[in-house]
Amino acid sequence: IGHGSPMNALADNEFTRALNKTGANILRDCRPNAILMVSANWLTGGTILQASPNPKMVYDFGGFPPELSQVQYPSPGHPAMATETAEMLKTAMTTETWGLDHGAWSVLKHLFPLADIPVFQMSIDWGRSME
């Protein structure tokens, strides 16, 4: 799910209401054990999975109102699942130094507003082909 403008994190509009409705439908049908977020805002040399038990907020933008840098999404992480995913990928690594960037929290804030589903994020390896 693309986040569109980061300002959607603060907005009540057609897009954010659709995210909220989608999240409610997901929870009604089957509550996820964890959420893997792949963010185009975390580009790295190699594939890296964020494995912190309590991911920090990453405010990886500039030029927006200060309120956007105060948004919180205090979801737990899932280090075990991040490690398992890295092992399945064979060449991926894990880190606790990254957190959840706006590509993750600006969407999750509306999909699952209680922030009670563990979330871990995966980077995009800028050295690999799109294929």
Disulfide bonds with the S-S distance in Angstrom:
none
